[in-house]
């Protein structure tokens, strides 16, 4: 798993700068010089911590994606079981990811950046999301609202489902047809998750 470097001093300012650069021109046209200028640091400061722009963008994606997922998790409410909270959070998370400006820019301009995390290996953000999922699943196992299964395998399977909806939904939608709109597919996702997780 790639270490998350943005926790160290000044890292958030650098990641903010690379986010601004990527939103402006995409990943391929972003340079460490551009990032250093926007962040107000020297290029050597960046080179000591990030060997290239892709590593920097990897840390940026981890920060942004984990933030989206964390914000999508509903607060616990009396009388609401863990499955409902998890499903609500996953559907809201897919919707939030698809609307996220950085995600949209990467998908539109630099989609090849996502391919290694779809075809070859898990990234730091996927591992963090698996941790959040496993926690939610264990809570559902404990309160009886989620089908008992191996929590890590279950988490990975659920992530495969929501990842495919996040990355590929626009290839299947027809927004002129209410039965094939994004909203209709998100309702279908909710149904799939409920059927998968209900004991």
N, C-alpha and C positions, 0 to 999 in steps of 0.2 A: 504494500500500500504506500502510495506517495505521501511523504510527510506534508502536513498542512503548515505552510510557512507564514501565513498571514497573522499568526498570533504574536509574532515577535514585534519589537518596537518599530513603528513606522510602516509596518506591512499593510495595514488597512489603507493608508494613503496611497501606497503603490498600487494596490488592487483597485482602488477607486480610479486611479489614473489609467490603468490598463482597460478597465471597463469603459471609460469615456472614449479611449482610442478605438477599441473594438466596435463600439456603437457608431462611431463616426466613419470608420473606414474598413472594418472587418479585421479578421486575425492576420491574414496574409500580408496586408499592407501596414500593419502595426509593427513598429520597430522598438527595440529597447531604448533607443535615443528619444523617440517620441514619448515613451512612458516616463523616462527619467525627467524630461523637460516638464511634463504635466505634474509629476509628483514633487518636483523641486529637489531632486537628489541627483548625484552623479551617476554616470553609466557604470562606473566601477562598483558603486554600492549595489546596483542591481546585479551585475555579473557575479559578485561574491555570493549572492543568495539564489539567483535564478540563472541557469546557464543559457536560456533562450526564451523567446516569447511564448512558445507552446507550454513550457513549464509554468510560466507566469499565468497563462490563461487557464491551465489546469487547476491551479490554486484558486483562481477567481471563480471558476465554475463550481468548485467544491463549496466555497463560501456562499455563493448565490443560491445553489440548488438546496443546500442544507437549510438555508434561511427560508426558502419557499416552503419546503416540507414541514419545517417546524411551525411556521405561521399557519399552515393549513390544518394542523391538529386542533380539533375543538377542545375547549376546556371541559373538564369533567362536570357533569350535572347530575344531581340526585335523581335516581330512578332510571338513568340512561345506561344501558349495558355497554361493555367495551366494544362489541362488534359494531354497534351503531356509530360510536365515535370513530372507530378505525375506518369504516366504510365512508362515512362523511368526510373524514380527513383525506382519504385517498382520492375520492372524486374531486374534492375541492383542490387538491394538490395538482392533479392532472390539468384542471382548468387553469390554475395559476401558472404552472410551467409553460403551457401553450401560449399564455398571454405575456410572459416575461420578455422584456425587450432584448435582453442578452440572448436568451434561447432563440427567439425569432430571428435575430441577426445572424447567429451561427447557422441555423437551419437554412436560411435564405442565401447566405454568402459563403460560408465555410463548412458545409455539412460533413465533409470528410473528417473533420476534427472529432466528430462523435463516433465514427465507425469503429475505432479500436475498442470502445466501451460497449459496443453492441455485438461485435463479432469475435473479439480476441480475449479481453480481460476486463475485470471489474476495476473501476476507478475509486478514488478516495470517497467521492460523493456517494457512489453506489454502496460502498461498505457502510457509510454513515446511515444511509437510508435503510439498509438491512437491519442495523441496530435499532432504529426507531420502530420498524415493522415488527421485529422480534419482541420488543417490549410490549407493543400493543397486543400482539397475539397471545403472549403469556398472560396478560391481564384478562383477555377473553377466555383463555383456558381456565383461569382461576374462578371467574364468575359464571362459567358454564355457557357463555353465549357464543363461543367459537369452538368449532370442531377440534377435538384433541388430535394433535399430530406432532411430528418432529418440528419444533419451532423454527429452526434454521432453514430446513427444506421448505416449510410452509412460507416463510418470509421470502425466500428466493423465488418461489413459484408466483407469489402475489406480485413481487416486483417485476417479473417477466410480463405479467398481464398489464400492469399500469404503465410500464415502460413502452410497450407496444402501442397503447392508446396515446401516450404522450408524443411519441416520435412519428407515428404513421397515421394518426386520425385524419389528417387533412387529405390523405390519398383516398379516403373512403366516403367523405361527406359530400353532400349536395345541398348547399344552404338554401336553394330555391325550393327544396322538398322538405317540409317539416318532419317527415318520417325518416329522413336521412341527414338531418342537420346535426351540427355538433352537440346541441342540447339533447337530441334524441339518442345519440351514441353515448353520451355521459349517463343518461338514464339506463341504457343497456349495460354499461360498465357497472353501475350500481347493482343491477340485477345479477350480473355474473359474480361479483364479489360476494353478495349476500348468499347466493347458492353455493359458492365455493366454501364459505366460512361457517355457514349455519350447521350446527351439530346434526 
